[in-house]
Amino acid sequence: MSDDHRAEIAQLTSGELERYANQLIRCLKALDTRAPIRERVQHELAEVRAEQDTRARTGQPTAHRRYDVARLTVDELERTRRELAASLALARPSSPVRTPIQVQMAAIDAEIAARDTQPT
């Protein structure tokens, strides 16, 4: 399995990992024992379970996603940042939703700053 794919699995949230594992288990139940793809599905399930075990062992509750905002236009970046700022203002100070909002806003700020320093 490529490192890129492992990185993709690592970016899934705990809930997404669990749902993906359940889908893979359902696939294995539906597949014939001689199906050529069965080994690949079993390997994928093992990778998902390994990620879940690592998180349980290290106490890492969720994945840390990288927010790719490079494809957004400047207008879209600014509008999204305003919407995130409004959401952040409405969130309670102790709410766990604040962290992902702040991370997304930081990604947008970094993208805008990077575009400002690029020659036109």
Long-range contacts (C-beta under 8 A, 24 or more apart in sequence): 1-43, 1-44, 1-47, 5-47, 6-47, 9-47, 9-48, 9-51, 10-51, 10-63, 11-63, 11-64, 11-65, 11-66, 12-51, 12-63, 13-62, 13-63, 13-65, 14-52, 14-55, 14-61, 14-62, 14-63, 17-48, 17-51, 17-52, 17-63, 18-52, 20-48, 21-45, 21-48, 21-49, 21-52, 24-48, 65-100, 65-103, 66-107, 67-103, 67-104, 67-107, 67-108, 68-107, 69-104, 69-107, 69-108, 69-111, 70-111, 72-111, 74-112, 74-115, 77-108, 77-111, 77-112, 78-112, 80-104, 80-108, 81-105, 81-108, 81-109, 84-108
